[in-house]
Amino acid sequence: MAGLTLVTADGDLVELRRGDDGFDGAVVHLGALGVVVSVILDLVPSFDVSQRVYENQPFQALDDHFTGLMASGYSVSLFTDWRAPRLTQLWIKQRLDVPPSAVSQASWFTAMPAPAARNPVPGASPDACTQQLGVPGRWYDRLPHFRPQFKPSAGHELQSEYLLPVAHAVPALHALTEIRDRLAPVLQICEIRAIAADRLWLSSCYRQDSVAFHFTWIADTAAVLPVVTLAERQLAPFAPRPHWGKVFTTSAEDLRDRYERLPDFLDLMRRLDPSGKFRNAYTARFLGV
């Protein structure tokens, strides 16, 4: 994003552009600064992508080859249901104007190409998913896992996501493997992906290249919440940042420790919304205001 316009609580228009004071704090603002009425986006020329799905790669290969695997395509998603120490699926999306990776030819890569279209959620219909099997298409028809006219994912679910420094990806994977017997019964699927660092104060990727562990849970809050807490306990040594809009039980104190620019964001809140019109129970609980 290169710019945005906010309507503040007083009805004023505030325009912020990249480089302006407060811009990096305003892009991810949890609704606490005002109402976004326009944005300016950075765009790149359209490009074509193909995607292939592979199945059943043992976790063991990730110990030495996680970085290579995540770099094997323009976008790479690893999926597991935690029912065994293996990836159920790997979705590798490759730009057609970039030489393809040879990872599928490596001796350690034992996953098999899926013989037909797949849905990341076990047992779900692939009809909802974007085209696979290496068929080329525009980026907007391949980079999403799901077609826009269908519900994404399972459609009836809870979600959690934790982002931590990419250097901790493999140790975090091992930590979660220790509790896979607790994860699997309440899980539909888990996706692991890498995300580049940014400079946005409340972004989960603030100043760190990150690995995301995304959990699609069953729609049973009472059964899921204890497992969410357990997963957070396993990931705690790696200082994970939870996705602000998904299910988490991380304490406000831990959040303050993990977002070094949070004090600056609170100052920005007081400047743009001095009367606290946009404050609510969520900001009170997690931001301390």
C-alpha positions as CSV (number, residue, x, y, z in Angstrom):
1,M,0.0,0.0,0.0
2,A,1.3,3.4,-0.9
3,G,-1.3,5.6,0.7
4,L,-4.7,5.7,2.5
5,T,-7.4,8.2,3.5
6,L,-9.1,8.0,6.8
7,V,-12.3,9.7,8.1
8,T,-11.6,10.4,11.8
9,A,-14.1,10.5,14.7
10,D,-14.5,14.3,14.1
11,G,-15.4,13.8,10.4
12,D,-12.0,15.1,9.2
13,L,-10.2,13.5,6.2
14,V,-6.7,12.4,7.0
15,E,-4.5,11.5,4.0
16,L,-1.3,9.5,4.6
17,R,1.3,8.5,2.1
18,R,4.3,6.2,2.4
19,G,7.0,8.2,4.3
20,D,4.5,10.4,6.1
21,D,4.7,10.5,9.9
22,G,2.3,7.8,11.2
23,F,1.8,6.1,7.8
24,D,3.5,2.8,9.0
25,G,1.2,2.9,12.1
26,A,-2.0,3.5,10.2
27,V,-2.0,0.7,7.6
28,V,-2.7,-2.0,10.2
29,H,-4.8,-0.1,12.7
30,L,-7.5,-2.6,13.9
31,G,-10.2,0.0,13.2
32,A,-8.9,2.1,16.1
33,L,-7.9,5.2,14.1
34,G,-10.9,5.9,11.8
35,V,-12.7,4.6,8.8
36,V,-10.7,3.9,5.6
37,V,-12.4,5.5,2.6
38,S,-9.7,5.1,-0.1
39,V,-6.3,3.4,-0.6
40,I,-3.5,3.8,-3.1
41,L,-2.0,0.4,-4.1
42,D,1.4,-0.5,-5.6
43,L,0.8,-2.7,-8.7
44,V,2.9,-4.8,-10.9
45,P,2.2,-5.9,-14.5
46,S,0.0,-8.9,-14.8
47,F,1.7,-12.3,-15.0
48,D,0.8,-16.0,-15.5
49,V,1.2,-18.8,-12.9
50,S,0.8,-22.5,-12.9
51,Q,0.3,-24.6,-9.8
52,R,1.0,-28.2,-8.9
53,V,0.0,-30.2,-5.9
54,Y,2.2,-32.9,-4.3
55,E,1.3,-35.3,-1.6
56,N,2.8,-37.0,1.4
57,Q,6.2,-35.5,2.1
58,P,7.8,-36.7,5.4
59,F,8.5,-34.0,8.0
60,Q,12.0,-35.3,8.3
61,A,13.0,-33.7,5.0
62,L,12.2,-30.3,6.3
63,D,15.0,-30.4,8.9
64,D,17.6,-29.8,6.2
65,H,15.5,-28.5,3.3
66,F,12.8,-26.2,4.6
67,T,14.4,-23.1,3.0
68,G,14.9,-24.8,-0.3
69,L,11.3,-26.1,-0.3
70,M,9.8,-22.7,0.5
71,A,11.9,-21.1,-2.3
72,S,10.8,-23.7,-4.9
73,G,8.0,-21.5,-6.3
74,Y,6.6,-18.0,-6.4
75,S,4.2,-19.1,-3.7
76,V,4.5,-22.3,-1.6
77,S,2.0,-23.6,0.9
78,L,2.6,-26.7,3.0
79,F,-0.4,-28.5,4.5
80,T,-0.7,-31.1,7.3
81,D,-3.5,-32.5,9.3
82,W,-1.1,-33.5,12.1
83,R,-2.3,-37.0,12.0
84,A,1.1,-38.3,11.0
85,P,4.6,-36.7,10.8
86,R,4.2,-35.7,7.2
87,L,2.8,-33.0,4.9
88,T,-0.5,-34.1,3.4
89,Q,-0.1,-31.7,0.5
90,L,2.4,-29.1,-1.0
91,W,1.0,-26.4,-3.3
92,I,3.8,-25.0,-5.4
93,K,2.8,-22.0,-7.6
94,Q,5.3,-21.0,-10.2
95,R,5.5,-17.8,-12.3
96,L,5.8,-18.8,-16.0
97,D,8.3,-16.0,-16.7
98,V,10.8,-17.4,-14.1
99,P,12.8,-20.6,-14.7
100,P,11.1,-23.5,-12.7
101,S,12.6,-24.9,-9.6
102,A,14.2,-28.4,-9.8
103,V,13.1,-29.2,-6.2
104,S,10.8,-32.0,-7.4
105,Q,13.9,-33.8,-8.9
106,A,15.9,-33.7,-5.6
107,S,16.6,-37.0,-4.0
108,W,15.1,-35.9,-0.6
109,F,11.8,-34.8,-2.3
110,T,9.7,-37.9,-2.1
111,A,6.2,-36.3,-2.4
112,M,4.2,-37.6,-5.3
113,P,2.4,-35.4,-7.8
114,A,-1.4,-35.4,-7.1
115,P,-3.0,-37.3,-10.0
116,A,-6.1,-35.1,-9.9
117,A,-7.3,-31.8,-8.5
118,R,-7.2,-31.5,-4.7
119,N,-8.8,-29.5,-1.9
120,P,-6.4,-28.7,1.0
121,V,-9.1,-29.8,3.4
122,P,-9.3,-33.6,3.5
123,G,-12.5,-34.9,2.0
124,A,-13.6,-31.6,0.6
125,S,-14.5,-31.1,-3.1
126,P,-11.8,-29.7,-5.3
127,D,-14.4,-27.9,-7.4
128,A,-14.0,-24.9,-5.1
129,C,-10.3,-24.7,-5.8
130,T,-8.3,-22.9,-8.5
131,Q,-7.0,-25.0,-11.4
132,Q,-4.0,-27.2,-10.7
133,L,-2.0,-29.9,-12.6
134,G,0.3,-27.2,-14.1
135,V,-2.4,-25.5,-16.3
136,P,-1.3,-21.9,-16.8
137,G,-3.5,-19.0,-15.8
138,R,-3.5,-15.4,-14.7
139,W,-2.1,-14.7,-11.3
140,Y,-5.6,-13.9,-9.9
141,D,-6.8,-17.4,-11.0
142,R,-3.9,-19.3,-9.5
143,L,-2.5,-17.5,-6.4
144,P,-5.7,-17.9,-4.3
145,H,-6.3,-21.5,-3.3
146,F,-10.1,-21.1,-3.8
147,R,-12.2,-19.7,-6.7
148,P,-13.9,-16.4,-5.8
149,Q,-17.5,-17.8,-6.4
150,F,-17.1,-20.5,-3.7
151,K,-16.7,-20.3,0.0
152,P,-13.0,-20.4,0.9
153,S,-11.6,-23.2,3.0
154,A,-14.3,-25.4,4.7
155,G,-16.7,-22.5,5.2
156,H,-17.7,-23.7,8.7
157,E,-14.7,-23.3,11.0
158,L,-12.6,-21.4,13.5
159,Q,-9.2,-20.1,12.5
160,S,-5.9,-19.2,14.2
161,E,-2.6,-18.1,12.8
162,Y,0.7,-17.4,14.4
163,L,3.7,-15.7,12.7
164,L,7.3,-16.2,14.0
165,P,10.8,-15.6,12.7
166,V,11.4,-17.8,9.7
167,A,14.6,-19.0,11.3
168,H,12.5,-20.8,13.9
169,A,10.4,-22.6,11.4
170,V,11.8,-26.1,11.9
171,P,12.1,-26.0,15.7
172,A,8.5,-24.7,15.8
173,L,7.4,-27.6,13.6
174,H,9.0,-30.0,16.0
175,A,7.4,-28.3,19.0
176,L,3.9,-28.7,17.4
177,T,4.7,-32.3,16.4
178,E,4.9,-33.1,20.2
179,I,1.2,-32.2,20.6
180,R,-0.1,-33.5,17.3
181,D,-2.3,-36.0,19.1
182,R,-4.1,-33.0,20.6
183,L,-4.2,-30.9,17.4
184,A,-5.5,-33.5,15.1
185,P,-8.9,-34.2,16.7
186,V,-10.1,-30.6,16.4
187,L,-8.3,-29.6,13.2
188,Q,-9.5,-29.6,9.7
189,I,-6.1,-28.5,8.2
190,C,-3.0,-26.6,9.0
191,E,-1.1,-24.4,6.4
192,I,2.5,-23.4,6.7
193,R,3.8,-20.5,4.5
194,A,6.5,-17.9,4.4
195,I,5.9,-14.1,4.4
196,A,8.4,-11.3,3.8
197,A,9.1,-8.7,6.5
198,D,7.5,-5.2,6.4
199,R,7.7,-2.0,8.3
200,L,4.1,-1.7,9.5
201,W,3.9,-1.2,13.3
202,L,1.2,-3.7,14.1
203,S,1.9,-6.1,11.3
204,S,2.6,-9.7,12.4
205,C,5.6,-9.5,10.0
206,Y,7.0,-6.2,11.4
207,R,10.8,-6.2,10.6
208,Q,11.0,-10.0,10.4
209,D,10.8,-12.5,7.6
210,S,8.2,-14.8,9.0
211,V,6.7,-18.3,8.8
212,A,3.0,-18.6,9.4
213,F,1.3,-21.5,11.0
214,H,-2.4,-21.2,10.1
215,F,-4.9,-23.6,11.7
216,T,-8.4,-24.2,10.4
217,W,-10.2,-25.7,13.3
218,I,-13.6,-27.4,13.6
219,A,-16.5,-25.1,14.6
220,D,-16.5,-26.1,18.2
221,T,-15.2,-23.2,20.4
222,A,-15.2,-25.2,23.7
223,A,-13.1,-28.0,22.2
224,V,-10.8,-25.7,20.2
225,L,-9.8,-23.1,22.8
226,P,-7.8,-25.4,25.1
227,V,-5.9,-26.6,22.1
228,V,-5.2,-23.1,21.0
229,T,-3.7,-22.3,24.4
230,L,-1.6,-25.5,24.2
231,A,-0.3,-24.6,20.7
232,E,0.6,-21.1,22.0
233,R,2.5,-22.7,24.9
234,Q,4.5,-24.9,22.5
235,L,5.3,-21.9,20.3
236,A,6.0,-19.5,23.1
237,P,9.8,-19.9,23.0
238,F,9.7,-18.4,19.4
239,A,7.7,-15.3,20.4
240,P,4.8,-15.8,17.9
241,R,2.6,-13.0,16.9
242,P,-1.0,-14.0,16.5
243,H,-3.2,-12.9,13.7
244,W,-5.3,-10.0,15.1
245,G,-8.5,-11.1,13.4
246,K,-8.4,-14.8,14.4
247,V,-8.8,-16.9,17.5
248,F,-6.0,-16.6,20.1
249,T,-5.5,-16.5,23.8
250,T,-2.2,-14.7,24.0
251,S,-2.1,-12.2,26.9
252,A,-2.0,-8.5,26.4
253,E,1.4,-8.4,28.2
254,D,2.9,-10.8,25.7
255,L,1.5,-8.8,22.8
256,R,3.1,-5.7,24.2
257,D,6.4,-7.5,24.4
258,R,6.2,-8.6,20.8
259,Y,5.1,-5.3,19.2
260,E,7.9,-2.8,19.9
261,R,6.1,0.0,18.2
262,L,2.9,-0.4,20.1
263,P,3.6,2.6,22.3
264,D,3.9,4.7,19.1
265,F,0.6,3.3,17.8
266,L,-1.1,4.3,21.1
267,D,0.2,7.8,20.6
268,L,-1.2,7.8,17.1
269,M,-4.6,6.6,18.4
270,R,-4.7,9.5,20.9
271,R,-3.7,12.0,18.2
272,L,-6.3,10.8,15.6
273,D,-9.1,9.8,18.0
274,P,-8.6,11.8,21.3
275,S,-12.2,11.1,22.4
276,G,-11.9,7.4,22.0
277,K,-14.8,7.0,19.7
278,F,-13.3,4.0,17.9
279,R,-12.1,2.2,21.1
280,N,-14.0,-0.9,22.2
281,A,-13.7,-4.0,24.3
282,Y,-11.1,-5.5,21.9
283,T,-8.8,-2.6,22.0
284,A,-9.2,-2.3,25.8
285,R,-8.3,-6.0,26.2
286,F,-5.3,-6.3,23.8
287,L,-4.0,-2.7,23.4
288,G,-4.6,-1.6,27.0
289,V,-6.8,1.4,26.1
